[in-house]
Amino acid sequence: MSTPIQTGVDVFFLICYSALLWWLWRLSRAESRQSDVTSLQGISLTLVILSVSDVLLDTTRYGQFDSLLNTLTAGMGMVYIVGACLVALFVLLNKSDRQRSQALQDNNLLLKQEVERRQAVEKKLRQVSDSLENEVAQRTRELEDIKDRLEQEVLATEQANKRMTSIFDAAPNGMLVVNKEGVITQANSMVASIFRCAVDDLIGQSVERLVPNEIRHQHVTDRQEFQDKPSKRKMGARRDLFGARFDGSYVPLEVGLHPVALDGGTEIVAAVVDISERKAYEKRIHERNEALETSNRELQEFAFIASHDLREPLRKIISFSTLLQEGEYGEFNEEGKVFSGYIVNAAQRMRDLLTDLLAYSRVTSKANPFKRVRVNLLIAEVLDDLQLAIDEVHAQVDVAELPDAIADQVQMRQLFQNLIGNSLKYHDPDRPPRIRIAGSEDDYFVRYEVSDNGIGFNQQYSEQVFEIFKRLHDKQSFSGTGMGLAICRKIVQRHGGTIVARSKENVGTTMYIELSKQVGSHEES
C-alpha cells in the first residue's frame, strides 16, 4: 500500500478515535443511566478492535519499519492500543464508580423518600398537634366557661341559700323543719318566741317536745302516718291544736305542713301561728253575738208587744174618736172638730207605724223557707191588689219576662208591692205614671229592675231613702211612715243580695235588685 493511502487510513482511524474519545468524554460527564454504561462499554470495545485492527494491518503490510513515516504509523498504532487499553480501564473503573454512584443515588433516593415520608409524617404530626392544641384550647375554654358557670351557680346558690335563710328567719310565722326521725333540724326566731325558748334550744329536739303530754303518744303515730303518705296541709285544717311551751304553758296554734322530698328521706316544713289573740277575739265576738241575739230577742219581744199590746189601745182611741166626730155624743165646735181630727190622724199614723215596725222585725224572725218563686205570677198578683191605685192615677205597668227566684215568696211579694206602691205614690202629677219591670240572670245572680217616670229625688239621697223613718217629703204631700224601702233592703239582704237606687229629679227612679242564687239554693236544700 502506498504511503498516501496509509496516511489516509491512519487519518481516518485518528478521526474515529477522536470522535469516540469525545463521545466517551461526553458520556463520562453526564449522569448516565444503566443504558449509558452499556454504550461506554461498546465504544471502548470498538476502540480496542480498531486499535488492534490498525496494528495488525500495519504489521502485515509492512514487514519492517523502514521509514520514519512507517515508524510513526506503528508508534501511533501502539499509542492507539495503549489508549484503547486505558479507555477500557477507564470504562471499567468508571463502571465501578457509576455502580457506586448508582447505589449512592439509590440510597439518596431512598433517603429522599424517607425524608419526604418523615416530612409528611411530621406534617401530619404537626397537623394532629395543631388540631390537638386547638381542641385542647377549645376544651380549655369550654372548661373555663363551665367553671365560670359553676362558680356563678355556686354563688347564686349561696345567695339563694342566704336569701332563703333570711326569709326563713324573717318569716312572720313560726317555721320548723323536721326530718323523718321527727327531729327538729331548723327553726326561726318566731317559732322560738311562740314556745318561749331560744332557737338553739329547739335544734336537735324531738318535735314531740312541743306537743302536750296527753297527746304525744298519738302524735308519734300521726306523724308516722303522715311520713308514709305526705301531703300538703293548709293552715287551719285542724283548728283545735295546742303547743307545749318550754315554761309548761299551752298555746293555741294553727299549723300548716309542707313535705319536701330529699335523697335522705322526706322532711316536713311546718308553719306555726300563735292564734291566742284570735281565739280571744273570737271569744269576744261570740260574747257580743250572744249579747246581740239577746238584744234581738228583746227587740222582737218589743215588736210583739208593740203589735199587740199597743195596737189595741190605738184601736180604741181611733174608734172612740171617730164616734165623737160623728156627733152622736154631742157636737164639737170648730176647734174641737180640728183637735179630734188630729187625734184620729195621729192614732192612725201610730197604727201604721207599728204595723211597719212589726213587718220590719218579721223579715228575719217570722221568715218562711225559700222555694222557687214564679216572679211573673207573683207580680201579677201584686198588680191585682194595687189595681184601684193603678186605675186612680191612670198608670201603665209594663212587665217583661222575668227569671224565677229561689226566695221567700211572702217577702218577695212585699218587696215588689212596696216598690210598685212607691212608684204609684211618688208619680209626677203632670204626666201619667209609667212603670217598667225587667229582669235577667246568670250562673250566680238574678237581677230585677223597677223603673218609673215619677218625681225622683237627688242622687245624693240614694242611701238615706233606705234608712228607717227617713222621708224626703213632708207628711202633708205624701203619706207614709218612711219604712217601706227599709223593709225592702232588709228583705234583699236576707236573700244575700243588694238593692240600689238610681234617680234624677223630675225624671224618675230605677231600683236595681240583685239576689244571690247560692243563698237561695242553700236555704232551699
C-alpha atoms as one frame of an Amber mdcrd trajectory, in Angstrom:
protein
   0.000   0.000   0.000   1.310   3.341  -0.841   2.195   5.857   1.730  -0.597
   8.258   0.893  -3.192   5.580   1.236  -1.658   4.504   4.539  -1.704   8.029
   5.684  -5.337   8.368   4.707  -6.208   5.224   6.633  -4.374   6.485   9.683
  -6.121   9.826   9.434  -9.432   8.009   9.185  -8.576   5.982  12.311  -7.449
   9.192  14.032 -10.755  10.858  13.288 -12.616   7.795  14.554 -10.506   7.741
  17.704 -11.085  11.436  18.285 -14.847  11.132  17.758 -15.105   8.127  20.043
 -12.946   9.791  22.698 -15.110  12.953  22.523 -18.198  10.815  22.849 -16.671
   8.977  25.799 -15.843  12.315  27.397 -19.436  13.481  26.959 -20.834  10.262
  28.376 -18.430  10.345  31.287 -19.515  13.919  32.114 -23.183  13.022  32.053
 -25.020  11.364  34.927 -25.597   8.200  32.865 -28.224   5.640  33.473 -27.579
   1.883  33.023 -28.036   2.129  29.226 -25.266   4.833  29.098 -22.846   2.452
  30.879 -23.550  -0.184  28.219 -22.832   2.411  25.496 -19.474   3.217  27.126
 -18.555  -0.431  27.139 -19.491  -0.781  23.450 -17.482   2.284  22.454 -14.488
   1.090  24.463 -14.662  -2.334  22.788 -14.882  -0.644  19.365 -11.724   1.380
  20.128  -9.845  -1.750  21.148 -10.945  -3.557  17.949  -9.991  -0.569  15.804
  -6.602  -0.305  17.532  -5.826  -3.998  17.171  -7.033  -3.955  13.551  -4.817
  -0.983  12.759  -1.743  -2.587  14.314  -2.353  -5.944  12.606  -2.903  -4.155
   9.305   0.268  -2.228   9.658   2.262  -5.342  10.696   1.046  -7.498   7.824
   1.610  -4.870   5.267   4.883  -3.558   6.491   7.478  -6.105   7.234   9.738
  -3.577   8.767   9.695  -0.123   9.788  11.943   1.204   7.135  10.911   4.633
   7.120  10.151   7.387   9.577   6.576   7.551   8.438   6.124   3.882   8.995
   7.745   4.166  12.359   5.378   6.972  13.278   2.495   4.947  11.968   3.498
   1.964  14.031   4.010   4.219  17.041   0.593   5.688  16.598  -0.870   2.225
  16.426   0.835   1.341  19.675  -0.456   4.570  21.130  -3.901   3.614  19.919
  -3.627   0.239  21.619  -2.370   1.808  24.830  -5.136   4.487  24.599  -7.732
   1.810  23.956  -6.475  -0.145  26.972  -6.530   2.995  29.055 -10.019   3.749
  27.788 -11.101   0.209  28.612  -9.534   0.568  32.065 -11.275   3.932  32.451
 -14.534   2.349  31.400 -14.102  -0.485  33.865 -13.184   1.887  36.642 -15.962
   4.270  35.630 -18.398   1.337  35.668 -17.485   0.603  39.281 -17.740   4.293
  40.130 -21.025   4.513  38.308 -22.313   1.442  40.150 -21.299   3.044  43.411
 -22.795   6.298  42.185 -25.964   4.458  41.208 -26.105   2.794  44.617 -25.449
   6.152  46.193 -28.177   7.674  44.030 -30.482   4.826  45.004 -29.584   5.385
  48.628 -30.107   9.108  48.160 -33.435   8.385  46.514 -34.422   6.112  49.375
 -33.128   8.691  51.833 -35.051  11.395  49.983 -38.152   9.245  50.008 -37.594
   8.542  53.695 -37.082  12.246  54.315 -40.196  13.050  52.348 -42.064  10.337
  54.232 -40.785  11.697  57.504 -41.644  15.214  56.408 -45.148  14.015  55.525
 -45.372  12.246  58.876 -44.049  15.353  60.615 -46.591  17.433  58.685 -49.364
  15.112  59.742 -47.995  15.147  63.270 -47.915  18.945  63.174 -51.469  18.945
  61.844 -52.538  16.489  64.525 -50.613  18.518  67.088 -52.230  21.729  65.887
 -55.631  20.011  65.920 -54.943  18.671  69.386 -53.767  22.083  70.518 -56.899
  23.690  69.067 -59.075  21.020  70.626 -57.242  21.370  73.924 -57.603  25.151
  73.703 -61.283  24.856  72.841 -61.813  22.287  75.569 -59.897  24.533  77.954
 -62.161  27.438  77.030 -65.218  25.214  77.470 -63.906  24.043  80.831 -63.232
  27.647  81.791 -66.778  28.578  80.711 -68.150  25.610  82.670 -66.001  26.640
  85.608 -67.308  30.226  85.357 -70.899  28.971  85.125 -70.352  26.627  88.036
 -68.864  29.466  90.045 -71.852  31.646  89.142 -74.249  28.833  90.023 -72.426
  28.227  93.282 -72.550  31.951  94.007 -76.228  32.084  93.039 -76.894  29.015
  95.183 -75.098  30.591  98.101 -77.058  33.802  97.611 -80.295  31.830  97.288
 -79.444  29.910 100.448 -78.689  33.157 102.247 -81.897  34.642 100.889 -83.948
  31.611 101.873 -82.313  31.547 105.291 -83.058  35.243 105.686 -86.656  34.733
 104.550 -86.943  31.697 106.813 -85.653  33.659 109.793 -87.694  36.774 108.952
 -90.956  34.921 108.234 -93.931  36.384 110.124 -94.956  32.840 111.043 -93.027
  30.363 113.114 -91.117  27.930 110.884 -89.821  24.440 111.739 -88.046  21.808
 109.654 -88.460  18.242 110.927 -86.610  15.243 109.466 -88.021  11.752 109.002
 -86.991  10.757 112.536 -89.062  13.608 113.953 -86.041  15.690 114.980 -86.084
  19.461 114.508 -83.236  20.442 112.163 -84.062  24.115 111.607 -86.146  26.765
 113.364 -86.586  30.515 113.191 -86.819  33.125 115.923 -90.588  33.499 115.574
 -91.310  29.860 116.485 -88.805  30.176 119.333 -90.757  33.158 120.673 -94.009
  31.211 120.360 -92.621  28.386 122.521 -90.711  30.821 124.786 -87.235  29.472
 124.232 -84.104  30.097 122.177 -83.603  28.792 118.640 -80.691  26.602 119.798
 -82.984  25.001 122.373 -85.180  23.704 119.553 -82.480  22.374 117.210 -81.967
  18.657 117.803 -85.121  18.285 119.911 -87.854  15.814 119.049 -90.921  17.566
 117.673 -92.989  15.709 120.283 -91.342  18.005 122.833 -93.675  20.741 121.544
 -96.816  18.588 121.855 -98.885  18.415 125.077 -98.131  15.340 127.204-101.581
  13.826 126.864-101.397  13.523 123.069 -97.676  12.878 122.478 -98.111   9.144
 122.005-100.858   9.708 119.442 -98.798  12.396 117.743 -95.992   9.893 117.071
 -98.467   7.636 115.269 -99.986  10.552 113.337 -96.559  11.821 112.311 -95.508
   8.386 111.065 -98.696   8.060 109.036 -98.076  11.490 107.559 -94.490  10.496
 106.675 -95.789   7.388 104.899 -98.332   9.389 102.879 -97.131  13.010 102.880
 -99.386  15.741 101.506 -99.783  19.467 101.890-101.903  20.561 104.811-103.128
  24.149 104.760-103.186  26.440 107.747-106.328  25.999 109.790-107.060  22.476
 108.528-107.209  21.481 112.196-108.326  24.375 114.352-108.086  22.912 117.842
-104.314  22.446 118.166-102.208  23.338 121.174 -98.454  23.512 121.652 -96.491
  22.898 124.848 -94.198  25.803 125.662 -90.886  25.362 127.442 -92.338  27.090
 130.509 -95.068  24.434 130.743 -97.977  26.537 129.439-100.088  25.659 126.421
-100.660  27.912 123.414-103.365  27.538 120.741-101.820  27.069 117.316-102.526
  26.754 113.648-100.068  24.511 111.799 -99.520  24.158 108.060 -97.425  21.234
 106.784 -95.442  21.035 103.556 -93.474  17.854 102.754 -90.136  18.209 100.940
 -88.726  15.097  99.230 -84.930  14.738  99.637 -82.424  11.985  98.897 -82.180
  11.124 102.569 -85.953  10.989 103.027 -88.899  13.342 103.303 -88.573  16.361
 105.557 -91.538  18.353 106.815 -91.630  22.148 106.789 -94.153  23.294 109.384
 -95.578  26.819 109.563 -96.749  27.603 113.101 -99.008  30.522 114.036 -99.930
  31.598 117.537-103.695  32.214 117.447-104.084  33.240 121.089-105.206  36.742
 120.139-107.571  35.424 117.512-109.060  32.954 119.957-109.568  35.782 122.441
-111.089  37.899 119.673-113.364  35.045 118.628-114.411  34.670 122.229-115.253
  38.366 122.394-117.135  38.117 119.101-119.051  35.124 120.432-119.941  37.015
 123.570-121.035  40.019 121.530-123.084  37.801 119.234-124.790  36.322 122.231
-125.467  39.842 123.510-126.819  40.832 120.086-129.018  37.756 119.969-130.341
  38.675 123.377-130.921  42.240 122.190-132.642  40.980 119.037-134.905  38.759
 121.086-135.748  41.731 123.263-136.453  43.816 120.156-138.631  41.059 118.769
-140.486  40.924 122.050-140.832  44.658 121.927-142.164  44.431 118.391-144.610
  41.781 119.502-145.745  43.990 122.366-145.988  46.959 120.021-148.019  44.971
 117.523-150.417  43.534 120.070-150.455  45.466 123.333-150.065  48.941 121.807
-152.305  48.419 118.798-155.319  47.625 120.986-155.294  50.997 122.823-154.749
  52.737 119.500-157.701  50.896 118.021-159.875  52.134 120.885-158.588  55.695
 120.529-159.382  55.671 116.831-162.798  54.088 117.333-163.953  56.398 120.124
-162.505  59.476 118.438-164.426  58.583 115.311-167.627  58.190 117.319-167.094
  61.600 118.894-166.597  63.135 115.472-169.895  61.645 114.263-171.793  63.837
 116.792-173.821  61.121 118.433-172.441  62.102 121.839-172.522  65.841 121.416
-171.321  68.404 118.975-167.806  69.889 118.920-167.191  73.423 117.924-164.836
  74.039 115.026-161.723  73.862 117.131-162.938  70.640 118.808-163.511  69.066
 115.416-159.983  70.033 114.324-158.436  68.715 117.505-160.378  65.441 117.353
-159.221  65.074 113.747-155.645  65.487 114.942-156.210  62.702 117.449-157.627
  60.321 114.833-154.851  61.078 112.318-152.117  60.680 114.916-153.572  57.410
 116.129-153.831  56.085 112.559-150.213  57.072 111.836-149.148  55.351 115.044
-151.055  52.238 113.972-149.369  52.279 110.530-146.012  52.834 112.155-146.470
  49.869 114.489-147.605  47.743 111.564-144.481  48.665 109.566-142.224  48.058
 112.574-143.770  44.653 113.007-143.245  43.896 109.310-139.602  45.046 109.552
-138.898  42.844 112.569-140.596  39.834 110.982-138.283  39.878 107.927-135.961
  37.555 109.869-137.969  36.443 112.891-141.080  35.255 111.043-139.421  34.338
 107.756-140.592  31.488 105.575-138.277  28.909 103.952-137.014  29.584 100.441
-138.600  27.934  97.448-138.877  28.552  93.727-140.990  31.652  93.071-142.571
  32.414  89.706-141.879  36.129  89.801-144.156  36.994  86.849-147.104  35.295
  88.562-146.257  36.968  91.859-146.162  40.448  90.266-149.456  39.755  88.534
-150.995  39.117  91.962-149.418  42.317  93.322-150.857  44.311  90.419-154.289
  42.840  91.114-154.028  44.031  94.728-152.974  47.514  93.574-155.488  47.729
  90.743-157.564  50.517  92.390-154.453  52.659  92.971-153.302  51.996  89.380
-156.682  52.994  87.942-156.869  56.061  90.151-153.694  57.595  88.670-154.130
  56.019  85.195-150.767  54.255  85.472-149.275  51.949  82.836-147.281  48.987
  84.104-145.087  47.009  81.684-143.747  43.685  82.916-141.088  41.830  80.878
-140.296  38.115  81.102-138.652  37.749  84.498-136.370  34.961  85.790-137.620
  32.822  88.649-136.028  33.166  92.073-135.357  30.834  94.979-136.756  33.038
  97.719-139.308  33.634 100.454-142.483  34.137  98.422-144.237  36.274 101.052
-141.279  38.621 101.370-140.792  38.833  97.604-144.438  39.817  97.315-143.947
  42.517  99.941-140.750  43.704  98.176-142.431  44.294  94.803-145.594  45.640
  96.391-143.598  48.310  98.261-141.580  49.263  95.156-144.580  49.453  92.822
-146.580  51.259  95.513-143.796  53.870  95.842-143.817  54.408  92.068-147.569
  54.985  92.174-147.346  57.230  95.237-144.495  59.439  94.032-145.752  59.950
  90.463-145.481  63.257  88.634-148.901  64.969  88.637-148.236  66.455  85.185
-147.949  63.107  83.400-149.471  59.667  83.844-147.133  57.268  85.680-145.395
  54.576  83.681-143.742  51.688  85.479-141.461  49.139  83.819-140.272  45.874
  85.423-137.465  43.865  83.768-135.002  41.173  84.815-132.014  38.994  83.877
-129.864  36.230  85.370-126.513  34.439  85.167-124.932  31.497  86.967-124.705
  33.342  90.279-127.356  36.067  90.461-130.871  37.012  89.398-131.475  40.712
  88.755-134.618  42.830  88.627-135.210  46.467  87.707-138.251  48.535  88.725
-138.200  51.924  86.986-140.715  54.768  86.812-141.093  58.293  85.458-142.038
  59.837  88.792-140.791  62.896  90.615-137.494  61.223  91.511-135.024  62.634
  94.011-131.482  63.946  94.215-128.945  61.129  93.844-127.105  62.250  96.975
-130.006  60.801  98.988-129.745  57.349  97.359-128.645  55.738 100.639-130.795
  57.742 103.014-134.025  56.575 101.367-133.333  53.061 102.740-132.965  54.240
 106.353-135.727  53.643 108.916-138.188  56.536 109.243-136.252  58.532 106.620
-138.530  60.710 104.499-137.593  63.117 101.701-141.037  64.742 101.583-143.371
  66.135 104.227-146.339  64.154 105.535-148.814  66.589 104.034-147.575  65.992
 100.463-147.128  62.200 100.700-148.418  59.821 103.355-146.341  57.051 104.848
-144.033  56.145 107.718-140.684  56.049 105.891-140.327  52.299 106.480-141.150
  50.935 103.018-137.680  50.992 101.445-136.017  49.991 104.739-138.165  46.846
 104.710-137.201  46.256 101.036-133.476  46.451 101.810-133.780  44.075 104.763
-135.668  41.559 102.595-133.000  41.780  99.884-130.176  41.390 102.410-131.828
  38.298 103.829-131.692  36.850 100.298-127.954  37.552 100.069-128.413  40.416
  97.640-128.269  44.174  97.217-130.702  46.930  96.261-129.517  50.220  94.764
-131.483  53.339  93.846-130.658  55.488  90.819-132.783  58.625  90.487-132.962
  62.052  88.933-135.315  64.783  89.979-138.362  65.204  87.730-137.158  62.333
  85.516-137.763  59.172  87.501-136.255  56.440  89.660-134.906  52.932  88.981
-134.438  50.334  91.692-131.807  47.679  90.889-132.187  44.411  92.802-129.631
  41.592  92.748-130.292  38.317  94.589-127.715  35.551  95.097-128.612  32.122
  93.731-126.245  30.407  96.158-128.051  31.715  99.253-131.401  30.710  97.845
-130.199  27.243  96.823-128.646  26.677 100.240-131.830  27.564 102.120-133.973
  25.615  99.661-131.939  22.446 100.290
